[in-house]
Amino acid sequence: MTRLLMKGTDAIGEAAVRAGCRYFFGYPITPQSELTHYLARRLPEVGGLYLQAESEVASINMVYGAAGAGARVMTASSGPGISLMQEGFSYMAGAELPCVAVNLMRGGPGLGNIAPSQADYFQATKGGGHGDYHMIVLAPNSVQEILDYTQKAFDLADQYRNPVMVMADGIMAQMMEPVELEEERNIELPAKPWAATGMAYHQGRNVINSCYVIPEEMEVVNLRLEKKYQQIRQNEPLCDSYLLEGAEIVLVAFGTASRLCRSVVDKARQRGIPVGMIRPITLWPFPYDFIEDIAGRVKWMLAVEMNMGQMQEDVQLAVKGKIPVYHYGRLGGMVPVARDILEEVVKLYNGGALR
Amino acid sequence: MKKVFTRPKTLKDVAYHYCPGCTHGIAHRLIAEVIDELGIQNTTIGMTSVGCSVFTMEYFDMDMVQASHGRAPAVATGIKRVLPDRIIFTYQGDGDLAAIGTGEFVHAAARGENITVIFINNAVYGMTGGQMAPTTLMGQVTKTTPFGRSKEVNGFPVKVCEMLTPLEGAAYLARVSVHSPKSIIQAKKVIKKSFEVQMEGLGFSLVEVLSTCPTNWGLSPLESVKWLEDNMIPYYPLGEFKKPGVLA
């Protein structure tokens, strides 16, 4: 175990390498670019390949090919580039190919700006591309978690043969924090007997495909995928909580916003306001059950997000109308200030929302 | 009795969906014969594209990967970089390659990606019902150029081989046709060469195959081969546009 100071983008890259990922296909975009700088140096050291594609569209299709050939592979981008990859995610979900995609979210819509944001929540968790499919979405909130969950993302992708997204933002990407880095291990990658590697290398004939012209056949595939998604919903929801004991009010936040909310909880408690926090780590599958359970014993929840209230809808679904779910957000690349969130909490606590 | 003619090993014994007189079947057969002759059926992975060619995954007896519209060269790049010792080819129509896929095939060529692209040019979108393709000839009537392709509205047809010729990464570029027995024999030689270029690791190879689409041209199969010969070949001259030094 080594303790060292590490930057978010380097942590994503190092985690990928340690997870056995040897291929990265991508296209420059801020604030993702520093990850590609790291991997362009690091991957050749381990016999891997960093290839700069002509576009995000080409990147995700190179990822599709590499995944189809059985490799652990990843790409990364920011909002506008992730939008261009949506078709590819849909194809990969349809063809049941594993990959890891990192979205370092920035202000939008449109070209927006390069400042930190959480406004791609809907895109990541509600489909983004066409057709009935889901991506597993992980939202770390520290450099240590970036290391841990990026590695986990590769395992989940292989286990479920499905694309997995790691979502963060420019703050997480640029931030340096101390991390515990485990010794590099030789990891055993799972066998992929389904991969298209040439018939000399496996039994029978392998076809990587998402095209089912006959509706009856497509429906069978849809049902098979849904069964898998149901399994993921049951087994994989992850969330963290803070000071829920005795809480009457719960803040719900992920990623960067959750770091601010933690200090809001502390400050509110100092003032005698019984606040706690729930932090979804998997945004899909969303931890509905955990939040519903907590909703039974608190007065209201406040979704704090760097968007117009996207995760708020999932919190509302989770509480099933039992309690109000409010929203506080900053937009366009603006980051909430702990003091302002606290003010919102105090206002709501004093009945402000009812006025 | 001695068998003198049979189905190539690399083609599956299934019914094809192609319309009567369509030359996709000939192109498939040539590719399969070449793969048989080179003994690479078990080490080759084919990319299908979107359009009539999507069903090639059901026809070639080998590992196949279905790519989204236009992206087959990017998908092929991903596979080839992971498995550099396998033979990778894409099979793409003119809409797929020369319209929506322009970025992917041009950059695969520019990178010198060691893959083979078989490009079927029949001057029309087939699967979607006969719309104008980037390779539709001037004046040609299609569903979306009912008064004929005009330079004012539609601009000019794309000459893919000529366009790639200046790129250093493009090792082998050739245009063939499958409208006559003679041209078919020539086409097979060229397709074989394109695979050999890849096996030698010489870089990107592309064979443009002029083909017919009787259904969407509104012509009989016989009229179609005549139309190809009279109209397509003058605009899209046959021949090898670029050869690696060792082949020249």
Interface residues (C-beta under 8 A of the other chain):
Chain A: Y23 F25 L49 L51 A53 E54 S55 V57 A58 S59 N61 M62 V63 Y64 G65 A66 A67 G68 A69 G70 A71 V73 E87 G88 Y91 A95 A196 T197 G198 M199 A200 R205 N206 V207 I208 N209 S210 C211
Chain B: Q41 N42 T43 T44 I45 M47 V54 M57 D61 M62 D63 M64 V65 Q66 A67 S68 R71 A74 V75 A76 T77 G78 I79 K80 R81 V82 L83 R86 G103 E104 V106 H107
